[in-house]
Amino acid sequence: VQLQASGGGLVQAGGSLRLSCAASGRTFSSYAMGWFRQAPGKEREFVAAIRWSDSSTYYADSVKGRFTISRDNAKNTVYLEMNSLKPEDTAVYYCAARLQWYGSSWYTEDYQYSYWGQGTQVTVSS
């Protein structure tokens, strides 16, 4: 599985950006995709995830109500719509995928994802 992230950039506080993550290499019907971010000097943290089978979503509290994760089946692509951006959202954003889903708990730890994109920089100026 290859993941290609894009859409990062520089935006003023209060602005919006949409990140994309295109998956290729295989097709599958039961997996999850997530977005993580890593700010300078900080550990990588979970942002949002979507379960491919039913499009259910889950968000970190810090982005709930501002970010929306969605998918496009035909394009095998997941998006992260980011609104009301804050300077603290500045980070490198990574998309990730895991190929199996077990149980009902969401996967919010980076070690739970097997495939990663290259990262895209998001910078929010104050």
C-alpha angles and dihedrals in degrees: 000000000000123000123198117193124195143156104076123136148126119305136165121249110279092029132115140238134178120214122200131201118191118198124206140163101068141011123235137171104209118050144095135241126202144182123226131177137203124200122198111284093006136100121257111269137197118256109170143333138199129202109223097210096064105004092242113159141206131194141195112249091243093065103029111128093016104059128053126194118202141160141223110210095194092054096036086229135137123204135203113204108198120195134173089024119199131202088250089063088069108121146107106280120214130191119213139183138204123194103214135051121204127182125336103292120108121241108238103153121090093227088063091067121076103191128053138186123224098259132248125227120240117188122184116193123206 
